[in-house]
Amino acid sequence: IYFSPYFKSSNHHKYRLNKKLRKPNIGMILQAKKDFKIILKKSILIGDSMTDMQTAINAGIKHKILPFNCKLI
């Protein structure tokens, strides 16, 4: 499990710093790729928002799943 504690409007300055880990940037995906030798072009990203889908595109992940009951904004 990977997560980013950073949020651009956080009240704490230290949590506004590392934007490369926030979606739609691919910092967490690159870390998982390194840790587990993942081949991104053969991977599937299952997300619950359009930001997740953009993250998959940015990472070169061909297969993306957005369940029908997820928000599109």
C-alpha positions in Angstrom: 0.0 0.0 0.0 1.3 3.4 -1.0 -0.1 6.7 0.1 0.7 10.4 0.0 0.3 12.4 3.1 0.8 15.6 1.1 -2.1 18.0 0.2 -1.6 21.3 -1.5 -3.9 23.2 0.9 -2.7 21.6 4.2 -2.5 23.8 7.2 1.0 22.3 7.9 3.7 23.5 5.5 5.5 20.1 5.6 2.5 18.4 4.0 2.4 20.8 1.1 5.9 20.0 -0.2 6.1 16.7 -2.2 3.8 17.2 -5.1 5.4 14.4 -7.2 3.6 11.8 -5.0 0.2 13.4 -5.5 -2.0 12.2 -8.3 -2.1 12.7 -11.3 1.7 12.6 -10.9 3.2 9.2 -10.8 5.7 9.2 -7.9 4.0 6.4 -6.0 3.6 4.3 -9.1 7.3 4.7 -9.9 8.2 3.7 -6.3 6.0 0.5 -6.6 7.6 -0.2 -10.0 11.0 -0.1 -8.4 10.0 -2.1 -5.3 8.2 -4.9 -7.2 9.8 -4.8 -10.7 6.4 -4.0 -12.2 6.0 -3.7 -16.0 3.6 -0.7 -16.3 2.6 -1.4 -19.9 1.2 -4.8 -18.7 -0.4 -3.5 -15.6 -4.0 -2.5 -14.7 -5.0 0.5 -12.7 -8.3 0.3 -10.9 -9.4 3.7 -9.6 -12.4 5.6 -8.4 -11.9 9.0 -10.0 -10.9 10.6 -13.3 -7.7 11.7 -11.5 -6.8 8.0 -11.2 -7.4 7.5 -14.9 -5.1 10.5 -15.7 -2.5 9.0 -13.4 -2.6 5.7 -15.4 -2.2 7.6 -18.6 0.7 9.6 -17.2 2.4 6.4 -16.1 1.9 4.6 -19.4 -0.5 2.1 -17.9 -2.6 0.8 -20.8 -5.4 -0.9 -19.0 -7.6 1.2 -16.7 -10.8 0.4 -14.8 -13.2 3.0 -13.4 -16.3 1.3 -12.0 -19.6 2.6 -13.2 -20.7 4.1 -9.9 -17.6 6.3 -9.4 -17.5 10.1 -9.6 -16.3 11.6 -12.8 -15.3 15.0 -11.4 
